[in-house]
């Protein structure tokens, strides 16, 4: 059986592979950045939605961090900061984990 968390994680991974292509893929897609970023954004948003419906906060955090990194690259700093602040604020423990450390570092970079 597929674990409950798999869809959100798989969608997030799909978004990451879209914005982090291999060097061979990069050559084929040069000039299509806007379309690729739009596809990645859609994957991240879907992953966030699925994670929320499953109440999988860790997966939601990972997908949100990925989306916010994309938005940061696109100059959407305020939107990224707002969205990441909301999910980061939900956590009350585990701040020494890699995911929350990464989220905090990104929040600081977005200030």
VMD Tcl script that builds the backbone (N, CA, C; Angstrom):
set m [mol new atoms 333]
animate dup $m
set s [atomselect $m all]
$s set {name element resname resid chain x y z} {
  {N N UNK 1 A 0.843 -1.184 0.000}
  {CA C UNK 1 A 0.000 0.000 0.000}
  {C C UNK 1 A 0.888 1.247 0.000}
  {N N UNK 2 A 0.400 2.309 -0.624}
  {CA C UNK 2 A 1.117 3.571 -0.677}
  {C C UNK 2 A 0.867 4.319 0.625}
  {N N UNK 3 A 1.918 4.807 1.287}
  {CA C UNK 3 A 1.728 5.565 2.517}
  {C C UNK 3 A 0.907 6.817 2.259}
  {N N UNK 4 A 0.183 7.274 3.274}
  {CA C UNK 4 A -0.668 8.456 3.141}
  {C C UNK 4 A 0.119 9.683 2.707}
  {N N UNK 5 A 1.378 9.785 3.113}
  {CA C UNK 5 A 2.157 10.982 2.831}
  {C C UNK 5 A 2.747 10.999 1.427}
  {N N UNK 6 A 2.694 9.903 0.732}
  {CA C UNK 6 A 3.373 9.808 -0.560}
  {C C UNK 6 A 2.930 10.858 -1.580}
  {N N UNK 7 A 1.639 11.106 -1.779}
  {CA C UNK 7 A 1.283 12.059 -2.835}
  {C C UNK 7 A 1.886 13.444 -2.647}
  {N N UNK 8 A 1.837 14.000 -1.449}
  {CA C UNK 8 A 2.400 15.333 -1.225}
  {C C UNK 8 A 3.905 15.319 -1.469}
  {N N UNK 9 A 4.565 14.289 -0.997}
  {CA C UNK 9 A 6.004 14.190 -1.192}
  {C C UNK 9 A 6.379 14.003 -2.646}
  {N N UNK 10 A 5.612 13.194 -3.339}
  {CA C UNK 10 A 5.899 12.966 -4.753}
  {C C UNK 10 A 5.667 14.221 -5.579}
  {N N UNK 11 A 4.616 14.965 -5.258}
  {CA C UNK 11 A 4.357 16.201 -5.989}
  {C C UNK 11 A 5.458 17.218 -5.735}
  {N N UNK 12 A 5.914 17.304 -4.498}
  {CA C UNK 12 A 7.009 18.221 -4.188}
  {C C UNK 12 A 8.278 17.842 -4.928}
  {N N UNK 13 A 8.552 16.551 -4.985}
  {CA C UNK 13 A 9.721 16.062 -5.706}
  {C C UNK 13 A 9.594 16.372 -7.189}
  {N N UNK 14 A 8.387 16.238 -7.714}
  {CA C UNK 14 A 8.156 16.560 -9.117}
  {C C UNK 14 A 8.445 18.034 -9.392}
  {N N UNK 15 A 8.013 18.888 -8.490}
  {CA C UNK 15 A 8.286 20.313 -8.646}
  {C C UNK 15 A 9.764 20.611 -8.590}
  {N N UNK 16 A 10.484 19.951 -7.674}
  {CA C UNK 16 A 11.923 20.161 -7.562}
  {C C UNK 16 A 12.648 19.713 -8.814}
  {N N UNK 17 A 12.244 18.576 -9.375}
  {CA C UNK 17 A 12.922 18.102 -10.577}
  {C C UNK 17 A 12.630 19.024 -11.754}
  {N N UNK 18 A 11.510 19.719 -11.702}
  {CA C UNK 18 A 11.165 20.655 -12.764}
  {C C UNK 18 A 12.050 21.896 -12.712}
  {N N UNK 19 A 12.331 22.410 -11.509}
  {CA C UNK 19 A 13.141 23.623 -11.406}
  {C C UNK 19 A 14.622 23.327 -11.255}
  {N N UNK 20 A 14.998 22.073 -11.064}
  {CA C UNK 20 A 16.402 21.691 -10.928}
  {C C UNK 20 A 16.764 20.628 -11.959}
  {N N UNK 21 A 16.672 20.967 -13.224}
  {CA C UNK 21 A 16.932 19.965 -14.263}
  {C C UNK 21 A 18.407 19.578 -14.331}
  {N N UNK 22 A 18.651 18.415 -14.903}
  {CA C UNK 22 A 20.029 17.982 -15.137}
  {C C UNK 22 A 20.640 18.867 -16.213}
  {N N UNK 23 A 21.951 18.789 -16.380}
  {CA C UNK 23 A 22.602 19.624 -17.382}
  {C C UNK 23 A 22.104 19.288 -18.787}
  {N N UNK 24 A 21.833 18.009 -19.033}
  {CA C UNK 24 A 21.306 17.604 -20.345}
  {C C UNK 24 A 19.920 18.212 -20.565}
  {N N UNK 25 A 19.077 18.166 -19.538}
  {CA C UNK 25 A 17.738 18.749 -19.650}
  {C C UNK 25 A 17.824 20.260 -19.822}
  {N N UNK 26 A 18.783 20.884 -19.136}
  {CA C UNK 26 A 18.932 22.334 -19.192}
  {C C UNK 26 A 19.182 22.809 -20.616}
  {N N UNK 27 A 19.975 22.055 -21.355}
  {CA C UNK 27 A 20.260 22.431 -22.744}
  {C C UNK 27 A 18.996 22.406 -23.593}
  {N N UNK 28 A 18.133 21.423 -23.353}
  {CA C UNK 28 A 16.906 21.294 -24.146}
  {C C UNK 28 A 15.875 22.345 -23.794}
  {N N UNK 29 A 15.905 22.848 -22.562}
  {CA C UNK 29 A 14.833 23.723 -22.110}
  {C C UNK 29 A 15.228 25.188 -22.017}
  {N N UNK 30 A 16.430 25.509 -22.431}
  {CA C UNK 30 A 16.866 26.892 -22.369}
  {C C UNK 30 A 15.864 27.768 -23.118}
  {N N UNK 31 A 15.485 28.855 -22.500}
  {CA C UNK 31 A 14.510 29.754 -23.111}
  {C C UNK 31 A 13.078 29.452 -22.717}
  {N N UNK 32 A 12.856 28.372 -21.966}
  {CA C UNK 32 A 11.504 28.008 -21.550}
  {C C UNK 32 A 11.332 28.151 -20.036}
  {N N UNK 33 A 12.142 29.017 -19.406}
  {CA C UNK 33 A 12.153 29.130 -17.957}
  {C C UNK 33 A 10.787 29.471 -17.376}
  {N N UNK 34 A 10.074 30.386 -18.011}
  {CA C UNK 34 A 8.783 30.817 -17.483}
  {C C UNK 34 A 7.804 29.659 -17.422}
  {N N UNK 35 A 7.747 28.885 -18.482}
  {CA C UNK 35 A 6.836 27.733 -18.516}
  {C C UNK 35 A 7.249 26.690 -17.480}
  {N N UNK 36 A 8.537 26.442 -17.376}
  {CA C UNK 36 A 9.047 25.454 -16.424}
  {C C UNK 36 A 8.762 25.901 -14.993}
  {N N UNK 37 A 8.996 27.169 -14.707}
  {CA C UNK 37 A 8.720 27.677 -13.372}
  {C C UNK 37 A 7.232 27.611 -13.058}
  {N N UNK 38 A 6.378 27.851 -14.049}
  {CA C UNK 38 A 4.933 27.758 -13.836}
  {C C UNK 38 A 4.524 26.315 -13.518}
  {N N UNK 39 A 5.141 25.359 -14.198}
  {CA C UNK 39 A 4.860 23.944 -13.917}
  {C C UNK 39 A 5.332 23.563 -12.520}
  {N N UNK 40 A 6.498 24.024 -12.148}
  {CA C UNK 40 A 7.030 23.740 -10.810}
  {C C UNK 40 A 6.123 24.362 -9.749}
  {N N UNK 41 A 5.716 25.599 -9.968}
  {CA C UNK 41 A 4.830 26.273 -9.019}
  {C C UNK 41 A 3.535 25.490 -8.845}
  {N N UNK 42 A 2.977 25.007 -9.946}
  {CA C UNK 42 A 1.746 24.217 -9.875}
  {C C UNK 42 A 1.959 22.937 -9.058}
  {N N UNK 43 A 3.102 22.275 -9.258}
  {CA C UNK 43 A 3.411 21.067 -8.479}
  {C C UNK 43 A 3.529 21.382 -6.998}
  {N N UNK 44 A 4.237 22.460 -6.670}
  {CA C UNK 44 A 4.404 22.828 -5.266}
  {C C UNK 44 A 3.063 23.189 -4.626}
  {N N UNK 45 A 2.238 23.954 -5.336}
  {CA C UNK 45 A 0.925 24.331 -4.798}
  {C C UNK 45 A 0.045 23.105 -4.584}
  {N N UNK 46 A 0.091 22.173 -5.514}
  {CA C UNK 46 A -0.681 20.935 -5.370}
  {C C UNK 46 A -0.155 20.126 -4.185}
  {N N UNK 47 A 1.163 20.047 -4.038}
  {CA C UNK 47 A 1.754 19.323 -2.910}
  {C C UNK 47 A 1.325 19.944 -1.583}
  {N N UNK 48 A 1.289 21.265 -1.528}
  {CA C UNK 48 A 0.852 21.961 -0.319}
  {C C UNK 48 A -0.607 21.632 -0.028}
  {N N UNK 49 A -1.430 21.675 -1.052}
  {CA C UNK 49 A -2.854 21.379 -0.891}
  {C C UNK 49 A -3.080 19.944 -0.390}
  {N N UNK 50 A -2.378 18.996 -0.998}
  {CA C UNK 50 A -2.505 17.592 -0.593}
  {C C UNK 50 A -2.023 17.427 0.848}
  {N N UNK 51 A -0.891 18.024 1.174}
  {CA C UNK 51 A -0.357 17.921 2.537}
  {C C UNK 51 A -1.333 18.515 3.547}
  {N N UNK 52 A -1.954 19.639 3.201}
  {CA C UNK 52 A -2.936 20.247 4.092}
  {C C UNK 52 A -4.133 19.327 4.290}
  {N N UNK 53 A -4.598 18.702 3.213}
  {CA C UNK 53 A -5.761 17.811 3.329}
  {C C UNK 53 A -5.427 16.577 4.154}
  {N N UNK 54 A -4.147 16.201 4.175}
  {CA C UNK 54 A -3.703 15.048 4.958}
  {C C UNK 54 A -3.205 15.450 6.343}
  {N N UNK 55 A -3.230 16.738 6.619}
  {CA C UNK 55 A -2.693 17.279 7.877}
  {C C UNK 55 A -1.246 16.834 8.085}
  {N N UNK 56 A -0.489 16.847 6.997}
  {CA C UNK 56 A 0.918 16.436 7.010}
  {C C UNK 56 A 1.778 17.701 7.010}
  {N N UNK 57 A 1.964 18.268 8.195}
  {CA C UNK 57 A 2.633 19.567 8.312}
  {C C UNK 57 A 4.088 19.543 7.839}
  {N N UNK 58 A 4.790 18.445 8.055}
  {CA C UNK 58 A 6.184 18.387 7.594}
  {C C UNK 58 A 6.261 18.444 6.076}
  {N N UNK 59 A 5.371 17.699 5.408}
  {CA C UNK 59 A 5.346 17.742 3.939}
  {C C UNK 59 A 4.898 19.109 3.450}
  {N N UNK 60 A 3.945 19.716 4.171}
  {CA C UNK 60 A 3.497 21.051 3.803}
  {C C UNK 60 A 4.656 22.044 3.923}
  {N N UNK 61 A 5.440 21.920 4.989}
  {CA C UNK 61 A 6.595 22.800 5.176}
  {C C UNK 61 A 7.602 22.630 4.038}
  {N N UNK 62 A 7.915 21.394 3.696}
  {CA C UNK 62 A 8.895 21.145 2.627}
  {C C UNK 62 A 8.438 21.743 1.295}
  {N N UNK 63 A 7.178 21.510 0.953}
  {CA C UNK 63 A 6.661 22.041 -0.310}
  {C C UNK 63 A 6.612 23.565 -0.282}
  {N N UNK 64 A 6.261 24.127 0.878}
  {CA C UNK 64 A 6.210 25.582 1.013}
  {C C UNK 64 A 7.597 26.185 0.873}
  {N N UNK 65 A 8.600 25.574 1.485}
  {CA C UNK 65 A 9.978 26.064 1.354}
  {C C UNK 65 A 10.396 26.036 -0.118}
  {N N UNK 66 A 10.076 24.955 -0.809}
  {CA C UNK 66 A 10.436 24.856 -2.228}
  {C C UNK 66 A 9.746 25.942 -3.048}
  {N N UNK 67 A 8.454 26.140 -2.801}
  {CA C UNK 67 A 7.708 27.173 -3.516}
  {C C UNK 67 A 8.282 28.554 -3.204}
  {N N UNK 68 A 8.594 28.790 -1.951}
  {CA C UNK 68 A 9.100 30.105 -1.557}
  {C C UNK 68 A 10.487 30.377 -2.131}
  {N N UNK 69 A 11.292 29.345 -2.305}
  {CA C UNK 69 A 12.593 29.525 -2.972}
  {C C UNK 69 A 12.372 29.953 -4.435}
  {N N UNK 70 A 11.399 29.334 -5.085}
  {CA C UNK 70 A 11.067 29.717 -6.454}
  {C C UNK 70 A 10.572 31.162 -6.495}
  {N N UNK 71 A 9.675 31.503 -5.588}
  {CA C UNK 71 A 9.146 32.869 -5.539}
  {C C UNK 71 A 10.248 33.878 -5.238}
  {N N UNK 72 A 11.185 33.496 -4.371}
  {CA C UNK 72 A 12.312 34.371 -4.072}
  {C C UNK 72 A 13.085 34.669 -5.359}
  {N N UNK 73 A 13.339 33.644 -6.142}
  {CA C UNK 73 A 14.050 33.790 -7.417}
  {C C UNK 73 A 13.274 34.691 -8.374}
  {N N UNK 74 A 11.940 34.649 -8.292}
  {CA C UNK 74 A 11.085 35.438 -9.175}
  {C C UNK 74 A 10.829 36.848 -8.648}
  {N N UNK 75 A 11.365 37.160 -7.466}
  {CA C UNK 75 A 11.164 38.490 -6.898}
  {C C UNK 75 A 9.873 38.634 -6.102}
  {N N UNK 76 A 9.218 37.540 -5.796}
  {CA C UNK 76 A 7.960 37.572 -5.019}
  {C C UNK 76 A 8.278 37.364 -3.536}
  {N N UNK 77 A 9.141 38.205 -3.016}
  {CA C UNK 77 A 9.644 38.045 -1.654}
  {C C UNK 77 A 8.546 38.198 -0.597}
  {N N UNK 78 A 7.684 39.186 -0.752}
  {CA C UNK 78 A 6.641 39.427 0.248}
  {C C UNK 78 A 5.683 38.241 0.334}
  {N N UNK 79 A 5.276 37.720 -0.826}
  {CA C UNK 79 A 4.368 36.573 -0.848}
  {C C UNK 79 A 5.032 35.347 -0.218}
  {N N UNK 80 A 6.297 35.155 -0.562}
  {CA C UNK 80 A 7.042 34.022 -0.021}
  {C C UNK 80 A 7.169 34.138 1.491}
  {N N UNK 81 A 7.536 35.309 1.970}
  {CA C UNK 81 A 7.699 35.517 3.407}
  {C C UNK 81 A 6.390 35.275 4.150}
  {N N UNK 82 A 5.284 35.783 3.614}
  {CA C UNK 82 A 3.982 35.603 4.268}
  {C C UNK 82 A 3.595 34.128 4.349}
  {N N UNK 83 A 3.726 33.427 3.238}
  {CA C UNK 83 A 3.331 32.017 3.212}
  {C C UNK 83 A 4.214 31.177 4.124}
  {N N UNK 84 A 5.508 31.417 4.086}
  {CA C UNK 84 A 6.426 30.635 4.903}
  {C C UNK 84 A 6.262 30.957 6.391}
  {N N UNK 85 A 5.991 32.212 6.709}
  {CA C UNK 85 A 5.768 32.600 8.105}
  {C C UNK 85 A 4.575 31.847 8.687}
  {N N UNK 86 A 3.520 31.688 7.891}
  {CA C UNK 86 A 2.315 31.001 8.374}
  {C C UNK 86 A 2.599 29.551 8.736}
  {N N UNK 87 A 3.250 28.805 7.875}
  {CA C UNK 87 A 3.499 27.391 8.170}
  {C C UNK 87 A 4.571 27.254 9.243}
  {N N UNK 88 A 5.592 28.089 9.207}
  {CA C UNK 88 A 6.654 28.013 10.214}
  {C C UNK 88 A 6.085 28.288 11.611}
  {N N UNK 89 A 5.161 29.224 11.691}
  {CA C UNK 89 A 4.542 29.583 12.968}
  {C C UNK 89 A 3.696 28.477 13.575}
  {N N UNK 90 A 3.301 27.513 12.774}
  {CA C UNK 90 A 2.494 26.408 13.278}
  {C C UNK 90 A 3.309 25.509 14.206}
  {N N UNK 91 A 4.597 25.375 13.940}
  {CA C UNK 91 A 5.445 24.446 14.695}
  {C C UNK 91 A 5.779 25.011 16.074}
  {N N UNK 92 A 5.766 24.117 17.072}
  {CA C UNK 92 A 6.086 24.507 18.450}
  {C C UNK 92 A 7.312 23.775 18.970}
  {N N UNK 93 A 7.819 22.838 18.187}
  {CA C UNK 93 A 9.002 22.082 18.598}
  {C C UNK 93 A 9.700 21.564 17.341}
  {N N UNK 94 A 10.857 20.991 17.553}
  {CA C UNK 94 A 11.592 20.420 16.430}
  {C C UNK 94 A 12.417 21.429 15.662}
  {N N UNK 95 A 12.709 22.570 16.283}
  {CA C UNK 95 A 13.420 23.626 15.581}
  {C C UNK 95 A 14.871 23.278 15.273}
  {N N UNK 96 A 15.347 22.142 15.784}
  {CA C UNK 96 A 16.700 21.698 15.468}
  {C C UNK 96 A 16.721 20.739 14.278}
  {N N UNK 97 A 15.548 20.477 13.680}
  {CA C UNK 97 A 15.493 19.597 12.514}
  {C C UNK 97 A 15.939 20.351 11.261}
  {N N UNK 98 A 16.402 19.605 10.290}
  {CA C UNK 98 A 16.903 20.216 9.050}
  {C C UNK 98 A 15.821 21.028 8.340}
  {N N UNK 99 A 14.598 20.516 8.300}
  {CA C UNK 99 A 13.523 21.220 7.587}
  {C C UNK 99 A 13.213 22.572 8.216}
  {N N UNK 100 A 13.123 22.610 9.546}
  {CA C UNK 100 A 12.810 23.880 10.203}
  {C C UNK 100 A 14.005 24.835 10.182}
  {N N UNK 101 A 15.211 24.300 10.234}
  {CA C UNK 101 A 16.397 25.162 10.104}
  {C C UNK 101 A 16.427 25.799 8.713}
  {N N UNK 102 A 16.113 25.008 7.707}
  {CA C UNK 102 A 16.095 25.529 6.329}
  {C C UNK 102 A 15.017 26.600 6.181}
  {N N UNK 103 A 13.841 26.342 6.752}
  {CA C UNK 103 A 12.751 27.313 6.676}
  {C C UNK 103 A 13.135 28.618 7.369}
  {N N UNK 104 A 13.758 28.512 8.544}
  {CA C UNK 104 A 14.175 29.712 9.270}
  {C C UNK 104 A 15.209 30.501 8.479}
  {N N UNK 105 A 16.170 29.815 7.903}
  {CA C UNK 105 A 17.199 30.489 7.104}
  {C C UNK 105 A 16.575 31.204 5.910}
  {N N UNK 106 A 15.613 30.576 5.283}
  {CA C UNK 106 A 14.942 31.204 4.145}
  {C C UNK 106 A 14.141 32.416 4.606}
  {N N UNK 107 A 13.445 32.299 5.729}
  {CA C UNK 107 A 12.705 33.443 6.273}
  {C C UNK 107 A 13.655 34.620 6.514}
  {N N UNK 108 A 14.808 34.335 7.094}
  {CA C UNK 108 A 15.771 35.404 7.350}
  {C C UNK 108 A 16.266 36.026 6.049}
  {N N UNK 109 A 16.454 35.206 5.041}
  {CA C UNK 109 A 16.903 35.715 3.736}
  {C C UNK 109 A 15.824 36.558 3.053}
  {N N UNK 110 A 14.568 36.298 3.382}
  {CA C UNK 110 A 13.459 37.019 2.758}
  {C C UNK 110 A 13.151 38.345 3.459}
  {N N UNK 111 A 13.766 38.593 4.604}
  {CA C UNK 111 A 13.506 39.834 5.341}
  {C C UNK 111 A 14.175 41.019 4.706}
}
mol reanalyze $m
mol bondsrecalc $m
mol representation Tube
mol addrep $m
